[in-house]
Amino acid sequence: MRKKHSICLAIVCLCLGAIPALAQNASLVGTVRDAQQAIVPGAMVTLQNTDTGVELTTISDELGNYEFPTVRPGNYSVKVELRGFQTFVQASMVLAVAQRNRVDAVLRVGEISTIVSVEAAAATVQTETSSLGDVVDNKKIGDIPLNGRFFLDLALLTAGTVVPSTNSRTFLASPSGIGISGINASGTREDSTNYLFDGINLSDMVQNQITFQPNIDSIQEFKVQTNAFSAEYGRNAGIIINAISKQGSNSLHGSAWEFVRNEKLDAKNFFDRADQPIPPFKRNVYGYSIGGPIIRNKTFFFHSYEGRQGREVATLNTQVPTAAERASVTNPIIQKILALVPQANAGNRFQATTPRKRKLNQFTGRVDHNFSSRDIVFGNFISNHDERTEPTLQLNILPGFGDFRPARRYFLSLGYTHVFSPTLANELRAGANRVKIQFLPDVFGKYNPADFGLTTGSPLFPNINVSGVMRFGGIDGFPQGRGDTAFQYNDTLSWIQGRHSFKFGGEFRRFRNNNFNTSTGGVITFPTLAAFLTGTPSTAIQTRLPVTNSIRVSAFDAFVQDDYKMTSRLTWNLGLRWAYNGVPNEVHNRLANFDASQNKLVTVGSGIDRPYNRQLNNFGPRVGFSYDPFGKGKTVIRAGAGIYYDQPVTNMVSNLSANPPFSFAVNFTSNVDLAAPYSQPGGGPASVAAQAVDPNFKNGRLVSYNLNIQQELAGMVIQAAYVGSQGRHLRLNGDFNQGINGVRPIAGFSSINMNLSVSNSNYNGFWLSLNRPLARGLTFSSSYTFSKSIDNNSVGSSNPEAQDFRNLRAERALSDFDARQRFVLSGTYLLPFKAEGGLGRLVEGWSISPIVNLQTGNPFSPIIPLMADGSGSLLAFDRPDLVPGQSIALSNWTPELFFNKAAFVRHPRGFGNAGRNIIEGPGFQDVDLSLAKSTRIKESVGLQFRAEAFNVLNHPNFSQPNRMLTAADFGRITATRTTRGDLGSSRQIQLGMKLMF
């Protein structure tokens, strides 16, 4: 019966329509007038794709207006003709993704056979929409230097984005390439970002992370929308990254490439030892693409392959016990565990490298078929297989304690467009996004806890955490794995009625998430190095029994959008979106939630119907306008505002399977026996560490707004904008059973890890941008952002650094990702060298492409480890007291001492008075440069050589200093943002060769 209901629901959703199908396309509008500016109805308007030859036609209405509401982005020409007038033609016009473009035609009296050609404007202001964002076209994707060749790097060139302080980007992931980090923009969290590819979500719903990145040679272009976008967009409240795949054309074309990096051309990392060579690093990125016609003007194909091989090392630099400290150890268990800890080789620190490997193979294929100008279909499929070894993970910073991750990722998108008439069109899309990944720890089956004198009830070695000093051992929660499949169905109907351009639609999503976790070795925490050496842990936590679940959830959105051309100068963008985000369920009801009214765990399906209540009132109005005050299309005043909702991630519900009776975590916070850390002296279990969701949990809501002015000036567009947003009901994950004077108030439980929707945020920014399209060999984009982001919790998916969970007002401060000022410049200049004959082949075809990225630092807080504080909260993020009369900042800081350590002191009782995020971390300065030489081998074949330098000035970009008050390295910087990664490391050189035909 349930299956029948699901099928009926899917059919109803398809009939009703869905979300941003047309948002993957472009649209073209215009007005036809005569030489005296009188409107001209009845003119035939023909839009032709100059690559595929496909033509669309329409007729100007009684107001002289015409519109093509759904057009595949690409290169076009437009022709307007009417008997008694000369024919108007505008060629070489580019229609970009999610852009509403305007071409007005002026018809002059004469023979229809006489053609009047005009050139497309080099730069145009946006007179039809009120949203903020940038389009990154295929040329920019191919020209700009990319360390790792991931397209999402280019999203960081958009105004309002920031480079986060904890940059964990690696060989395969840059910034969210396979879901390890994300993009913060306009004051929103990284897990609020929407990733779309060909109209289908490229995110999972476990943590809302991008599942993988399509290779850049398979991408036609993408658009980053940062504020006040239309009702077509939903699912999450953050920015939208909207990419479309390449398609074939009437001519056979393709490319083959290889890009190489190795340590021989790199500079040393700031923290590399002077007497040691640069650690080994080798990376090869290679592939090919080919596209063309199957049936000319009818059927086209495009296919690409990209492979990656990476061999590198991770740099380790951590404090370890000295020889004297080792000699002082008398505890036999610690003596055996110390055999896993390498000897210090640089004072009291261990410095070394450990291997890291990467491998990836990605295949893409797309087919387009035009039954006629009224019926067009396409299909796109991607297969992405990758493997990676992580020698350090979850703060494990000693060799031998990483993991191996094999993954299989698949993506499918299908589309069908039908044009009923020049004023009515429909587009249906369907797709799927599949991920299967395993996480296998290095210590699996390698170290038996019993051999070290540990009785843990698990064959897996525990994770040893010495707060602020070192961490090693098993990885909490590993081995584990998951298989996710997201299905999506979209349909959008476009209807032109006079001055109104309506869109109606919605989206149906179905997500399946199957997880497995084995019983883990647990985590044993020592508050200080001295406590570790004496074998005196402060806490011990372990999850018992395998955690296996099958999560299912559905969501449905519906919208209406009206772009109303009130006058020739004023356009209103009005919309309303309703979002229903279903509550995840487990197929066999293997979920247990904490009931605060009874202070006990209750099984879903036996006492409660679902983990949290449904929410049916997620209505998101959108309003904006675009006003041309002088009617010349050179100046425009725009404003927009809207309400947006976040779809809750499923991992906060899947974690409920870790509660008894399905599984349970034991947690000791006092009198921990190292020999038997997860049992009481009498042999009984410790209190339960529970997972929970507030039954009144709400969908996160964001109100965003902007006011901006655009001005065309000397072939460029300058924009000045005020941008703001207010976040409410944002997710917070904290301890509901926070200690009072060292005692948990709810008996029988240790921590109760509760998900609530009580966080809020506030963002205000001034954005100034200047963009120049390609003209006379030069194109560039630049932006300056002055902003301030405030919240009481910046990351919903992990424990907040709240020292008092019951007083979140005290946590209101700068966001973790706040960066007060940021400047970005990128562009390409075609060097104007000319010569004849063989010399011409040598001096012609040179270009340079720079990226300049300057940013002030992100804030952070000094913290005190658990059991070293005086609050008795049993939380790990207490803050210290401020010392009166001591300045925090240093006038001349160095990596050895970034701030004044004397400004902080451990508080004897209660919570510290130091605020959250009161120290601004190191800033970021990076200049990348690409030098390319293109040579024409024959008429249709070219060869390009590229040399790319990243951080060409070799400016050290430091990570945050050690902020643990009790650590010997407190206040000291020990690493750059990345050691060998693609952003924030030392100077790196990449060489590439690309054959194009």
Secondary structure as UniProt FT lines:
FT   HELIX           2..16
FT   TURN            20..21
FT   HELIX           22..24
FT   STRAND          26..34
FT   TURN            35..36
FT   TURN            41..42
FT   STRAND          44..49
FT   TURN            50..52
FT   STRAND          55..59
FT   TURN            62..63
FT   STRAND          65..71
FT   STRAND          74..81
FT   TURN            83..84
FT   STRAND          87..95
FT   TURN            97..98
FT   STRAND          100..102
FT   STRAND          105..107
FT   TURN            112..113
FT   STRAND          115..119
FT   STRAND          132..136
FT   HELIX           138..143
FT   TURN            147..148
FT   HELIX           151..157
FT   TURN            159..160
FT   STRAND          161..162
FT   TURN            177..178
FT   STRAND          184..185
FT   TURN            186..187
FT   HELIX           190..192
FT   STRAND          194..197
FT   TURN            198..199
FT   STRAND          200..201
FT   HELIX           216..218
FT   STRAND          219..227
FT   TURN            231..232
FT   STRAND          240..245
FT   STRAND          253..262
FT   HELIX           263..265
FT   TURN            270..271
FT   TURN            274..275
FT   STRAND          281..295
FT   TURN            296..298
FT   STRAND          299..319
FT   HELIX           323..327
FT   HELIX           332..337
FT   HELIX           338..340
FT   TURN            347..348
FT   STRAND          349..372
FT   TURN            373..374
FT   STRAND          375..390
FT   TURN            394..395
FT   TURN            399..400
FT   STRAND          403..421
FT   TURN            422..423
FT   STRAND          424..441
FT   TURN            442..446
FT   HELIX           449..452
FT   STRAND          463..466
FT   TURN            467..469
FT   STRAND          470..473
FT   TURN            476..477
FT   STRAND          480..497
FT   TURN            498..499
FT   STRAND          500..517
FT   STRAND          523..526
FT   HELIX           529..533
FT   TURN            534..535
FT   STRAND          539..544
FT   STRAND          547..565
FT   STRAND          570..581
FT   STRAND          585..586
FT   TURN            587..588
FT   STRAND          592..595
FT   TURN            596..599
FT   STRAND          600..604
FT   TURN            605..607
FT   STRAND          619..627
FT   STRAND          635..645
FT   HELIX           651..654
FT   HELIX           655..658
FT   TURN            660..662
FT   STRAND          664..668
FT   TURN            674..675
FT   TURN            677..678
FT   TURN            681..682
FT   STRAND          687..693
FT   TURN            695..696
FT   STRAND          701..713
FT   TURN            714..715
FT   STRAND          716..735
FT   TURN            736..737
FT   TURN            741..742
FT   TURN            747..748
FT   STRAND          749..775
FT   TURN            776..777
FT   STRAND          778..791
FT   TURN            796..797
FT   TURN            805..806
FT   HELIX           808..811
FT   STRAND          813..814
FT   TURN            816..817
FT   STRAND          821..830
FT   HELIX           837..843
FT   STRAND          846..855
FT   STRAND          859..860
FT   STRAND          863..864
FT   TURN            866..867
FT   STRAND          881..882
FT   TURN            884..885
FT   STRAND          889..894
FT   TURN            895..896
FT   STRAND          897..899
FT   HELIX           901..903
FT   STRAND          904..905
FT   TURN            916..917
FT   STRAND          919..920
FT   STRAND          924..938
FT   TURN            939..940
FT   STRAND          941..950
FT   TURN            952..953
FT   TURN            965..966
FT   TURN            968..971
FT   STRAND          988..996
//
